[in-house]
Amino acid sequence: GQQVMQIPQYQHVQEGEDFTTYCNSSTTLSNIQWYKQRPGGHPVFLIQLVKSGEVKKQKRLTFQFGEAKKNSSLHITATQTTDVGTYFCAGSRHNSGYALNFGKGTSLLVTP
Amino acid sequence: GAVVSQHPSRVICKSGTSVKIECRSLDFQATTMFWYRQFPKQSLMLMATSNEGSKATYEQGVEKDKFLINHASLTLSTLTVTSAHPEDSSFYICSAIPIPSGGVDTQYFGPGTRLTVL
């Protein structure tokens, strides 16, 4: 079945440093979504990428979807302590209304 | 908008008993809801897809007789863990896709239910 791999599993950075997490799928995806889960909280939707090669930005966050629609990345510029949490990518092979296969997540720790 | 609630938020039960968890979309309707399970420091694992008015679709390895799902209305899905055992202790999270989705398959997650089976 479809697998979504995510690396690294953990990342510890100093405040102000950049951070990147990578996501790879064994199959071509219809779309990929990114979620953030704060410690003790539930996943919160960040963004969805649909088009091949798509790049979207949200303030300090940059999301990319690979040309082959099998990989994606999330890059945070100049991390802040509020960025702490686990970032999950989740892929769907289908167009709509289907469940997501989540990556294992990357836990980000930012120290001041 | 797009708020999903879960009840209860925490439950402790004895081994062998059954526990019902409710998932409600508060300000939208959803024909499809999903149930996930998350073990500590692990990712979300899809258990089943709940479809309003029809039977749920279970993922491989998930016992449908143990995890009963009922999607009674466009705003409510329930998960019943029957004959719970300590290994069922986990964080259960539901999500829902609003209708109409507007072309974006955003899943809105509930706050989760922490189940502890003694």
Interface residues (C-beta under 8 A of the other chain):
Chain A: G1 N31 Q33 Y35 G41 H42 P43 V44 F45 Q48 F88 S92 S96 G97 Y98 A99 L100 N101 F102 G103 K104 G105 S107
Chain B: T31 T32 F34 Y36 K41 Q42 S43 L44 M45 L46 T49 Q60 I93 S95 I97 S101 G103 V104 D105 T106 Q107 Y108 F109 G110 P111 G112
